[in-house]
Amino acid sequence: MIYREYGKTGKKVSMLGFGGMRFKNVGDTETCVAMMLDAAQAGVNYFDTAPGYMGTKSEQVFGEAFREFQKRGIPFYSATKTFKASEGSIRRELDAQLARLNVDHIDFYHVWCITTLEDWEGRKKKNVIKAFQKLKQEGLIQHICVSSHLIGDQIRELLMEGVFEGVLFGYSAYNFNIRAAAFDAIRKHNLGCVVMNPLGGGIIPQNPGVFDFVRTREGETVVEGALRFIFSHDEICTALVGFGNREEVSQAVKAVQGYSKIPAEEMARMREHIKDSFRDLCTGCRYCDECPEGIPIPKLMDAYNHKLLYGKEQELLDRLSWHWSISKNLADRCVECGLCEELCTQHLPIMSRLKEIASIGKNK
């Protein structure tokens, strides 16, 4: 395993991190713990979860794994998050998290999911900074971090606050061009930088032909190429992969084991192949899955990805029919309440896409 400095904290974290959002069967605790043990024994020491990942089940699985790590003397760092903003609500949530995770402190604690600067200002007014600083003084958290879905100058403004020691945001081989401002701030303040969705929430491995340009050597898979693209950024200390099964852990570990930095000219070649439309792909975080009309929005947005990737309406319809086994007419239920777009961390035009899907369905 390769380790990098997490900003100016003095901690060295594994270049590959374990994300707890995508377990295939979180109810199978034994298998999930085995996955985490596989990663830890390969040298992964950064483990990230959140209280909203599969309810609290992800944190509970992490707690069982952490208990096993402690028994075996395996070193690890814990990372989790909170949406809460007031001191009392944060403390209550943190107490529950410490119990679920079987630890006496959180190493990297995140102000979770900042989607707009207005959102951030609202949390500051509730004294979120003061609350985090107090928890750090008490030793209940080690480092104050932020999870952000802002892009461009907005994320730079957030990171210039001088409060945070590290940041977590989405980054992959198809959206590098929207993160330049973030990397400027990371370098200026020497922040720890962890990236989520380095495989596009599964988009990259599911579409190897489209993303073949990330491969830079003979015999390399698109998973290895996409991760090595991330690893080749000096600003990034950890690429956080959401693992579903043990095979996926093995594949990602292999990407680290065979890693050597991609030459600058190769990076430039890869960027030339990245289309502007890639930034509009849904990464499948499922935060939008709260539709009051019962529309399975994540599935419809996944199908829409296929239209963007391949430029064909039939690809969208085939994805709905053959992969998801759902009706192409579900998008008609949309009443444009706007909740899905409020929840979308990527600020995607979900309602207009639903209209388009509904229109396509009527024409087929």
C-alpha positions as CSV (number, residue, x, y, z in Angstrom):
1,M,0.0,0.0,0.0
2,I,1.1,3.6,-0.6
3,Y,0.5,6.2,2.0
4,R,0.2,10.0,1.7
5,E,0.2,12.9,4.2
6,Y,-3.3,14.0,5.1
7,G,-2.6,17.8,4.7
8,K,-0.8,19.2,7.7
9,T,-2.4,16.8,10.3
10,G,0.7,14.6,10.6
11,K,-1.3,11.5,9.7
12,K,-0.5,9.2,6.8
13,V,-3.5,7.7,5.1
14,S,-3.7,4.9,2.5
15,M,-4.0,6.1,-1.1
16,L,-7.0,3.7,-1.4
17,G,-9.8,4.3,1.0
18,F,-12.9,2.1,1.9
19,G,-16.3,3.7,1.4
20,G,-19.3,2.3,3.2
21,M,-22.1,3.5,1.0
22,R,-22.4,0.7,-1.5
23,F,-22.4,-2.7,0.3
24,K,-24.4,-5.1,-1.9
25,N,-26.0,-6.8,1.2
26,V,-25.4,-4.7,4.3
27,G,-27.5,-7.1,6.2
28,D,-24.9,-9.8,5.8
29,T,-22.6,-8.4,8.5
30,E,-20.1,-11.3,8.3
31,T,-19.4,-10.8,4.6
32,C,-19.2,-7.0,5.0
33,V,-16.7,-7.3,7.8
34,A,-14.7,-9.8,5.7
35,M,-14.6,-7.2,2.9
36,M,-13.2,-4.6,5.3
37,L,-10.7,-7.1,6.7
38,D,-9.5,-7.8,3.2
39,A,-8.9,-4.1,2.6
40,A,-7.2,-3.6,6.0
41,Q,-4.9,-6.6,5.5
42,A,-3.9,-5.1,2.1
43,G,-2.9,-1.9,3.9
44,V,-6.0,0.3,3.6
45,N,-6.3,2.4,6.8
46,Y,-8.9,5.0,5.8
47,F,-12.5,3.9,6.4
48,D,-15.4,6.3,5.6
49,T,-19.1,6.0,6.4
50,A,-22.0,8.2,7.4
51,P,-25.2,7.9,9.5
52,G,-27.3,8.1,6.4
53,Y,-25.7,5.2,4.5
54,M,-28.3,2.5,4.5
55,G,-29.9,4.1,7.6
56,T,-27.3,3.5,10.3
57,K,-26.5,0.0,9.1
58,S,-23.2,1.0,7.4
59,E,-21.9,2.5,10.7
60,Q,-23.0,-0.6,12.5
61,V,-21.0,-2.8,10.1
62,F,-18.0,-0.5,10.5
63,G,-18.3,-0.9,14.2
64,E,-18.1,-4.7,14.0
65,A,-15.1,-4.4,11.7
66,F,-13.4,-1.9,13.9
67,R,-13.9,-4.2,16.9
68,E,-12.2,-6.9,14.8
69,F,-9.4,-4.6,13.8
70,Q,-8.7,-3.7,17.4
71,K,-8.6,-7.4,18.4
72,R,-6.0,-8.0,15.7
73,G,-4.0,-4.9,16.3
74,I,-4.7,-3.5,12.8
75,P,-4.3,0.3,12.6
76,F,-7.1,2.3,11.0
77,Y,-8.6,5.8,10.8
78,S,-12.3,6.4,11.2
79,A,-14.2,9.0,9.1
80,T,-17.9,9.8,9.3
81,K,-20.2,12.8,9.0
82,T,-23.1,14.8,10.3
83,F,-25.8,16.9,8.8
84,K,-26.5,18.5,12.2
85,A,-25.6,22.1,12.8
86,S,-26.3,23.0,16.5
87,E,-24.1,21.9,19.3
88,G,-26.7,19.9,21.1
89,S,-27.8,18.0,18.0
90,I,-24.3,17.3,16.8
91,R,-23.2,16.0,20.2
92,R,-26.2,13.7,20.4
93,E,-25.5,12.3,17.0
94,L,-21.8,11.9,17.7
95,D,-22.5,10.0,20.9
96,A,-24.6,7.5,18.9
97,Q,-22.0,7.2,16.2
98,L,-19.2,6.5,18.7
99,A,-21.3,3.7,20.2
100,R,-22.1,2.2,16.7
101,L,-18.5,2.5,15.6
102,N,-17.0,1.0,18.8
103,V,-14.5,3.9,19.1
104,D,-13.8,6.6,21.6
105,H,-13.2,9.3,19.0
106,I,-13.6,10.0,15.3
107,D,-10.4,10.7,13.4
108,F,-11.9,12.7,10.5
109,Y,-15.3,14.2,11.3
110,H,-17.1,16.0,8.4
111,V,-19.7,18.8,8.1
112,W,-21.7,16.7,5.7
113,C,-22.9,17.5,2.2
114,I,-22.6,21.2,1.7
115,T,-24.5,21.8,-1.6
116,T,-24.8,25.6,-1.7
117,L,-23.1,28.5,0.0
118,E,-26.5,29.5,1.5
119,D,-26.6,26.0,3.1
120,W,-23.1,26.6,4.6
121,E,-24.1,30.1,5.9
122,G,-27.2,28.6,7.5
123,R,-25.2,26.0,9.3
124,K,-22.7,28.6,10.5
125,K,-25.5,30.7,12.0
126,K,-26.3,27.6,14.1
127,N,-22.7,27.6,15.3
128,V,-21.6,24.4,13.6
129,I,-18.0,25.6,13.6
130,K,-18.0,26.3,17.3
131,A,-19.6,22.9,18.0
132,F,-16.9,21.1,16.0
133,Q,-14.1,23.0,17.6
134,K,-15.4,22.2,21.1
135,L,-15.6,18.5,20.2
136,K,-12.1,18.6,19.0
137,Q,-10.9,20.2,22.2
138,E,-12.6,17.4,24.2
139,G,-10.8,14.8,22.1
140,L,-14.0,13.3,20.7
141,I,-13.0,14.2,17.1
142,Q,-9.4,14.6,15.9
143,H,-9.8,16.7,12.7
144,I,-12.5,19.0,11.4
145,C,-13.4,18.2,7.8
146,V,-16.1,19.0,5.2
147,S,-17.9,17.0,2.6
148,S,-18.9,19.3,-0.3
149,H,-20.7,19.0,-3.5
150,L,-20.0,22.6,-4.5
151,I,-18.0,23.2,-7.7
152,G,-15.9,26.0,-9.2
153,D,-15.3,29.2,-7.2
154,Q,-18.0,28.2,-4.7
155,I,-16.0,25.3,-3.3
156,R,-12.9,27.5,-3.2
157,E,-14.8,30.1,-1.2
158,L,-15.8,27.3,1.3
159,L,-12.3,26.0,1.7
160,M,-10.8,29.5,2.1
161,E,-12.7,29.7,5.5
162,G,-9.6,28.5,7.3
163,V,-11.6,26.2,9.5
164,F,-11.2,22.8,7.8
165,E,-8.2,20.4,7.9
166,G,-9.5,18.3,5.1
167,V,-12.2,18.0,2.3
168,L,-14.1,15.2,0.7
169,F,-15.7,15.7,-2.8
170,G,-16.6,13.8,-5.9
171,Y,-14.0,13.5,-8.6
172,S,-13.3,11.1,-11.4
173,A,-11.9,10.8,-14.9
174,Y,-15.0,12.4,-16.4
175,N,-15.4,15.6,-14.2
176,F,-11.8,16.7,-13.6
177,N,-12.5,20.1,-15.3
178,I,-14.9,21.3,-12.6
179,R,-12.5,20.8,-9.7
180,A,-9.6,23.1,-10.6
181,A,-10.6,25.8,-8.1
182,A,-10.9,23.2,-5.3
183,F,-7.3,22.0,-6.0
184,D,-6.1,25.6,-5.9
185,A,-7.5,26.0,-2.4
186,I,-6.2,22.6,-1.3
187,R,-2.7,23.5,-2.3
188,K,-2.9,27.0,-0.7
189,H,-4.1,25.7,2.7
190,N,-2.3,22.3,2.6
191,L,-5.6,20.5,3.2
192,G,-6.1,16.8,3.3
193,C,-8.0,15.8,0.1
194,V,-10.1,12.7,-0.1
195,V,-12.2,12.1,-3.3
196,M,-15.4,10.0,-3.5
197,N,-16.9,8.4,-6.6
198,P,-13.5,7.9,-8.3
199,L,-15.2,5.3,-10.5
200,G,-18.2,7.5,-11.1
201,G,-20.5,5.6,-8.8
202,G,-20.0,2.5,-11.0
203,I,-20.4,4.4,-14.3
204,I,-16.8,3.8,-15.4
205,P,-16.6,0.0,-14.9
206,Q,-20.1,-0.5,-16.3
207,N,-19.1,1.3,-19.5
208,P,-15.5,0.1,-20.3
209,G,-15.8,0.9,-24.0
210,V,-16.7,4.5,-23.4
211,F,-13.9,5.0,-20.8
212,D,-11.2,2.9,-22.5
213,F,-9.2,6.1,-22.8
214,V,-8.2,5.9,-19.1
215,R,-6.1,2.8,-19.8
216,T,-2.4,3.8,-20.2
217,R,-0.7,0.4,-20.4
218,E,-1.1,-3.0,-21.9
219,G,-3.5,-5.3,-19.9
220,E,-4.8,-2.6,-17.7
221,T,-8.5,-2.6,-16.8
222,V,-10.6,0.6,-16.9
223,V,-11.0,0.3,-13.1
224,E,-7.2,0.2,-12.7
225,G,-6.8,3.0,-15.2
226,A,-9.5,5.2,-13.6
227,L,-8.0,4.8,-10.1
228,R,-4.5,5.4,-11.3
229,F,-5.7,8.6,-13.0
230,I,-6.8,9.7,-9.5
231,F,-3.6,8.5,-7.8
232,S,-1.6,10.6,-10.2
233,H,-2.9,13.8,-8.6
234,D,-0.4,14.8,-6.0
235,E,-3.1,16.9,-4.1
236,I,-5.3,13.8,-3.5
237,C,-4.3,11.7,-0.5
238,T,-7.1,9.1,-0.7
239,A,-9.4,7.8,-3.4
240,L,-12.5,6.6,-1.6
241,V,-14.1,3.6,-3.3
242,G,-17.6,2.4,-2.3
243,F,-17.2,-1.4,-2.3
244,G,-20.0,-3.8,-2.9
245,N,-18.2,-7.1,-2.6
246,R,-14.8,-8.7,-2.0
247,E,-14.0,-8.9,-5.7
248,E,-14.2,-5.2,-6.0
249,V,-11.9,-4.8,-3.1
250,S,-9.4,-7.1,-4.8
251,Q,-9.6,-5.1,-8.1
252,A,-9.0,-1.8,-6.4
253,V,-6.0,-3.1,-4.4
254,K,-4.5,-4.4,-7.6
255,A,-4.7,-0.9,-9.0
256,V,-2.5,0.3,-6.1
257,Q,-0.1,-2.5,-6.3
258,G,0.7,-1.9,-10.0
259,Y,0.7,1.9,-9.7
260,S,3.3,4.2,-11.1
261,K,2.5,7.9,-11.7
262,I,1.0,8.6,-15.2
263,P,3.3,10.9,-17.2
264,A,2.1,14.4,-17.8
265,E,1.7,13.8,-21.6
266,E,-0.5,10.8,-20.9
267,M,-2.7,12.8,-18.5
268,A,-3.1,15.5,-21.2
269,R,-4.1,12.8,-23.7
270,M,-6.7,11.5,-21.3
271,R,-8.2,14.9,-20.7
272,E,-8.6,15.4,-24.4
273,H,-11.0,12.5,-24.5
274,I,-13.2,13.7,-21.7
275,K,-16.4,15.2,-23.1
276,D,-18.1,18.2,-21.6
277,S,-21.3,16.1,-21.2
278,F,-19.6,13.8,-18.7
279,R,-20.0,16.3,-16.0
280,D,-23.7,15.9,-16.3
281,L,-23.7,12.1,-15.5
282,C,-25.6,11.0,-12.4
283,T,-23.3,9.2,-10.0
284,G,-26.0,7.3,-8.3
285,C,-25.7,8.7,-4.8
286,R,-29.5,8.2,-4.4
287,Y,-30.1,11.3,-2.2
288,C,-32.9,12.2,-4.6
289,D,-34.8,8.9,-3.9
290,E,-37.5,10.7,-1.8
291,C,-40.1,11.3,-4.5
292,P,-43.6,11.8,-3.0
293,E,-45.1,10.4,-6.2
294,G,-43.1,7.2,-5.9
295,I,-41.0,7.8,-9.0
296,P,-37.8,5.7,-8.8
297,I,-35.7,8.7,-9.7
298,P,-32.2,7.1,-9.3
299,K,-33.1,4.3,-11.8
300,L,-34.5,6.8,-14.3
301,M,-31.4,9.0,-14.0
302,D,-29.2,5.9,-14.4
303,A,-31.0,5.1,-17.6
304,Y,-30.6,8.7,-18.7
305,N,-26.8,8.3,-18.3
306,H,-26.9,5.7,-21.1
307,K,-28.5,8.3,-23.4
308,L,-25.8,10.7,-22.6
309,L,-23.0,8.1,-22.9
310,Y,-24.2,6.6,-26.2
311,G,-26.3,9.3,-27.7
312,K,-29.3,7.0,-28.4
313,E,-32.7,7.1,-26.9
314,Q,-33.0,3.3,-27.3
315,E,-30.1,2.8,-24.9
316,L,-32.2,4.6,-22.3
317,L,-35.2,2.5,-22.9
318,D,-33.3,-0.7,-23.0
319,R,-31.7,0.2,-19.6
320,L,-35.1,0.8,-18.1
321,S,-36.6,-2.4,-19.5
322,W,-33.7,-4.9,-19.4
323,H,-31.7,-3.7,-16.4
324,W,-34.3,-2.2,-14.1
325,S,-37.4,-3.9,-15.3
326,I,-39.5,-0.8,-14.8
327,S,-42.0,1.0,-17.0
328,K,-40.8,3.7,-19.3
329,N,-44.0,5.7,-18.3
330,L,-43.1,6.2,-14.7
331,A,-41.6,9.6,-15.5
332,D,-45.2,10.8,-16.3
333,R,-45.9,10.9,-12.6
334,C,-43.7,13.9,-12.0
335,V,-45.7,16.9,-10.6
336,E,-42.6,19.2,-10.6
337,C,-42.6,19.7,-6.8
338,G,-38.8,20.2,-7.1
339,L,-37.8,18.1,-4.1
340,C,-35.5,15.8,-6.1
341,E,-33.5,18.8,-7.4
342,E,-33.3,20.3,-3.9
343,L,-31.8,17.0,-2.8
344,C,-29.5,16.4,-5.8
345,T,-25.9,17.0,-4.8
346,Q,-24.8,17.5,-8.4
347,H,-27.5,20.1,-9.2
348,L,-28.8,18.1,-12.1
349,P,-31.9,19.2,-14.0
350,I,-33.9,16.1,-12.9
351,M,-37.4,17.5,-13.7
352,S,-36.5,18.4,-17.3
353,R,-34.9,14.9,-17.7
354,L,-38.1,13.3,-16.4
355,K,-40.1,15.3,-19.0
356,E,-37.7,14.1,-21.7
357,I,-37.9,10.5,-20.6
358,A,-41.7,10.8,-20.5
359,S,-41.7,12.2,-24.1
360,I,-39.4,9.5,-25.3
361,G,-41.6,6.8,-23.8
362,K,-44.7,8.2,-25.6
363,N,-42.9,8.1,-28.9
364,K,-41.8,4.5,-28.7
